[in-house]
Amino acid sequence: MYPEPALLLADLAGRWVGSALKKKDDLVKRAPQLLRVLQHCIELNPLGALNYYRQGALYCLLDQPQKALDAFATAEKYESADAQADAYYI
């Protein structure tokens, strides 16, 4: 009935990282910390696509293109699964 607390925490922390991505000040310097936060979010909710997109954006900032592509591919996979599940209920 209600979402699991761990999923809520992962969503909240992921949104915090997303808001940090919008701020340009010292973003590259803070990227490793933000990646650690996202890793915990992904551990709590491995099926959530948004945190993989955020992870990919951070890897782009850190000039790690292969890791960015991998994160984006994972996000696309989970986003497609979410869309199929949503279509089932329409």
Secondary structure in CASP SS format (residue, H / E / C, confidence):
PFRMAT SS
TARGET T0000
AUTHOR 0000-0000-0000
METHOD secondary structure of the structure
MODEL  1
M C 1.00
Y C 1.00
P C 1.00
E C 1.00
P H 1.00
A H 1.00
L H 1.00
L H 1.00
L H 1.00
A H 1.00
D H 1.00
L H 1.00
A H 1.00
G H 1.00
R H 1.00
W H 1.00
V H 1.00
G H 1.00
S H 1.00
A H 1.00
L H 1.00
K H 1.00
K C 1.00
K C 1.00
D C 1.00
D C 1.00
L H 1.00
V H 1.00
K H 1.00
R H 1.00
A H 1.00
P H 1.00
Q H 1.00
L H 1.00
L H 1.00
R H 1.00
V H 1.00
L H 1.00
Q H 1.00
H H 1.00
C H 1.00
I H 1.00
E H 1.00
L H 1.00
N C 1.00
P C 1.00
L C 1.00
G C 1.00
A H 1.00
L H 1.00
N H 1.00
Y H 1.00
Y H 1.00
R H 1.00
Q H 1.00
G H 1.00
A H 1.00
L H 1.00
Y H 1.00
C H 1.00
L H 1.00
L C 1.00
D C 1.00
Q C 1.00
P H 1.00
Q H 1.00
K H 1.00
A H 1.00
L H 1.00
D H 1.00
A H 1.00
F H 1.00
A H 1.00
T H 1.00
A H 1.00
E H 1.00
K H 1.00
Y H 1.00
E H 1.00
S H 1.00
A H 1.00
D H 1.00
A H 1.00
Q H 1.00
A H 1.00
D H 1.00
A H 1.00
Y H 1.00
Y H 1.00
I C 1.00
END
